[in-house]
């Protein structure tokens, strides 16, 4: 069975955010993907990856600097998907 679920990592353990049909003690393999990677995997060929081989080192450093700035600005704020999940859970 191949199934993708969302989980939260807390206290050294993964907590599924939805029900799973597994026997107690059953071993599984986990593929860890960030939300960005999961979206990229889900969209597959619909998203064209940037042509990094055609980019200069200066272009890459600009992108890296922009990503660091965004991460710094976001700080410890939860992701949008986390907020949506919390809101959905609060409604149930």
C-alpha positions as CSV (number, residue, x, y, z in Angstrom):
1,X,0.0,0.0,0.0
2,X,1.4,3.4,-1.0
3,X,-0.3,6.3,0.7
4,X,0.8,9.9,1.5
5,X,-0.3,11.4,4.7
6,X,0.6,14.6,6.6
7,X,2.2,14.2,10.0
8,X,3.7,16.5,12.6
9,X,7.1,15.7,14.2
10,X,6.8,16.3,18.0
11,X,8.9,15.1,20.9
12,X,11.0,12.8,18.6
13,X,7.9,11.1,17.1
14,X,5.7,11.5,14.1
15,X,2.1,12.1,14.8
16,X,-0.3,11.5,11.8
17,X,-2.8,14.3,11.1
18,X,-5.3,11.8,9.7
19,X,-6.3,8.2,10.5
20,X,-4.1,5.4,9.2
21,X,-4.9,1.7,8.8
22,X,-1.9,0.0,10.2
23,X,-1.5,-2.8,12.7
24,X,0.0,-1.9,16.0
25,X,3.8,-2.3,15.7
26,X,3.7,-2.5,11.9
27,X,6.9,-1.1,10.4
28,X,6.6,1.5,7.5
29,X,9.0,3.6,5.5
30,X,8.7,7.3,5.7
31,X,9.7,9.8,3.0
32,X,10.3,13.2,4.5
33,X,9.3,16.1,2.2
34,X,9.0,19.7,3.0
35,X,5.7,21.4,2.0
36,X,7.5,22.9,-1.0
37,X,8.9,19.5,-2.1
38,X,5.5,17.9,-1.6
39,X,3.9,20.5,-3.9
40,X,6.6,20.0,-6.4
41,X,6.1,16.2,-6.3
42,X,2.3,16.6,-6.6
43,X,2.5,18.9,-9.6
44,X,5.2,16.8,-11.3
45,X,5.8,17.9,-14.8
46,X,3.4,20.8,-14.6
47,X,6.2,22.8,-12.9
48,X,9.3,23.5,-14.9
49,X,12.4,23.5,-12.6
50,X,14.7,26.5,-13.0
51,X,17.5,26.0,-15.4
52,X,20.3,26.1,-12.8
53,X,22.9,25.1,-15.2
54,X,22.2,28.3,-17.2
55,X,22.3,30.5,-14.1
56,X,25.5,32.2,-13.0
57,X,26.9,31.9,-9.5
58,X,25.8,35.5,-8.9
59,X,22.2,34.5,-9.8
60,X,22.3,31.6,-7.4
61,X,23.7,33.8,-4.6
62,X,20.9,36.3,-5.1
63,X,18.4,33.5,-4.8
64,X,20.0,32.2,-1.7
65,X,20.1,35.6,-0.1
66,X,16.4,36.1,-0.9
67,X,15.5,32.8,0.6
68,X,17.5,33.6,3.8
69,X,15.8,37.0,4.0
70,X,12.3,35.4,3.7
71,X,13.1,32.8,6.3
72,X,14.4,35.4,8.6
73,X,11.3,37.5,8.2
74,X,9.0,34.5,8.8
75,X,10.9,33.6,11.9
76,X,8.9,31.1,14.0
77,X,5.6,31.8,12.4
78,X,3.7,28.7,11.5
79,X,3.2,27.8,7.8
80,X,0.0,28.6,6.0
81,X,-0.9,24.9,5.8
82,X,-0.4,24.5,9.6
83,X,-2.7,27.4,10.2
84,X,-5.3,25.9,7.9
85,X,-5.0,22.5,9.7
86,X,-5.4,24.1,13.1
87,X,-8.5,26.0,11.9
88,X,-10.0,22.9,10.4
89,X,-9.3,20.9,13.7
90,X,-10.9,23.7,15.7
91,X,-14.1,23.6,13.6
92,X,-14.4,19.8,14.2
